[in-house]
Amino acid sequence: MKRNISEAMFRLMDELDMFPETTMITVQRKDLELLVTEMFFKGDEWSNQACLGYMEKAAIENGVDEEIIRDIANYMKLTFDDTSVEEAAKYYRQSY
């Protein structure tokens, strides 16, 4: 289904000139959630190492103790094994 949304998005982009300047489009919520998720991650290559790198860099730059950084990294590694990227992103979005 995700692929169909991407294909439809590109077709729509090719035909934007046919729409008036102000256009309202109705979509199902699940399709909108997929689209927003795809747009959110587009161009961002996911890797567990990059995620850990962001955390470590932020922690070091903010004076977090090395032992705490190691503990958090270990907790994150355990979480990588049982949480999908989509689940983690949803968790993050709901936290703020």
Phi, psi and omega per residue, in radians:
M1 nan -0.692 -3.139
K2 -1.008 -0.694 3.140
R3 -1.112 -0.700 3.128
N4 -1.094 -0.667 3.114
I5 -1.146 -0.742 3.120
S6 -1.075 -0.791 3.140
E7 -1.096 -0.740 3.132
A8 -1.136 -0.660 3.115
M9 -1.071 -0.798 -3.133
F10 -1.173 -0.664 3.078
R11 -1.090 -0.741 3.139
L12 -1.117 -0.721 3.128
M13 -1.062 -0.648 3.136
D14 -1.191 -0.389 -3.042
E15 -1.977 0.313 -3.087
L16 -1.041 -0.529 -3.097
D17 -1.091 -0.392 -3.103
M18 -1.364 -0.212 -3.118
F19 -1.608 2.548 3.031
P20 -1.118 2.890 -3.087
E21 -1.044 -0.619 3.078
T22 -1.919 1.993 -3.081
T23 -2.356 2.378 3.082
M24 -1.944 2.265 -3.130
I25 -2.120 2.363 3.124
T26 -1.811 2.269 3.109
V27 -2.366 2.758 3.065
Q28 -1.258 2.589 -3.102
R29 -0.990 -0.750 -3.104
K30 -1.091 -0.646 3.100
D31 -1.190 -0.684 3.116
L32 -1.140 -0.724 3.111
E33 -1.077 -0.735 3.096
L34 -1.097 -0.742 -3.128
L35 -1.113 -0.806 -3.135
V36 -1.127 -0.730 3.107
T37 -1.066 -0.768 3.139
E38 -1.114 -0.726 3.138
M39 -1.187 -0.632 -3.125
F40 -1.116 -0.697 -3.079
F41 -1.638 -0.165 -3.065
K42 -1.025 2.220 3.104
G43 1.505 -0.172 3.119
D44 -1.777 1.886 3.108
E45 -1.331 2.170 -3.100
W46 -1.500 2.399 2.932
S47 -2.696 2.547 3.107
N48 -1.100 -0.646 -3.137
Q49 -1.131 -0.709 3.115
A50 -1.117 -0.727 3.124
C51 -1.063 -0.810 3.097
L52 -1.098 -0.665 3.111
G53 -1.088 -0.749 3.078
Y54 -1.028 -0.828 -3.105
M55 -1.076 -0.851 -3.097
E56 -1.107 -0.752 -3.141
K57 -1.073 -0.832 3.141
A58 -1.089 -0.731 -3.114
A59 -1.159 -0.805 3.137
I60 -1.084 -0.784 -3.119
E61 -1.144 -0.312 -3.133
N62 -1.922 0.263 2.991
G63 1.324 0.397 3.121
V64 -1.284 2.413 -3.119
D65 -1.031 2.457 -3.098
E66 -0.999 -0.678 -3.139
E67 -1.145 -0.682 3.100
I68 -1.152 -0.708 3.108
I69 -1.050 -0.782 3.113
R70 -1.077 -0.740 3.125
D71 -1.077 -0.813 3.136
I72 -1.096 -0.740 3.112
A73 -1.036 -0.742 3.115
N74 -1.131 -0.721 3.095
Y75 -1.091 -0.719 3.142
M76 -1.120 -0.730 3.136
K77 -1.048 -0.688 3.087
L78 -1.138 -0.679 -3.130
T79 -1.200 -0.598 3.109
F80 -0.978 -0.620 -3.059
D81 -1.228 -0.491 -3.051
D82 -2.127 0.224 -3.136
T83 -2.334 2.222 3.114
S84 -1.319 2.863 3.097
V85 -1.055 -0.718 3.141
E86 -1.110 -0.738 3.122
E87 -1.118 -0.723 -3.141
A88 -1.134 -0.733 3.127
A89 -1.121 -0.728 3.118
K90 -1.102 -0.758 3.104
Y91 -1.030 -0.792 3.137
Y92 -1.076 -0.833 -3.115
R93 -1.068 -0.649 -3.113
Q94 -1.335 -0.299 -3.115
S95 -1.353 -0.344 -3.060
Y96 -2.096 nan nan
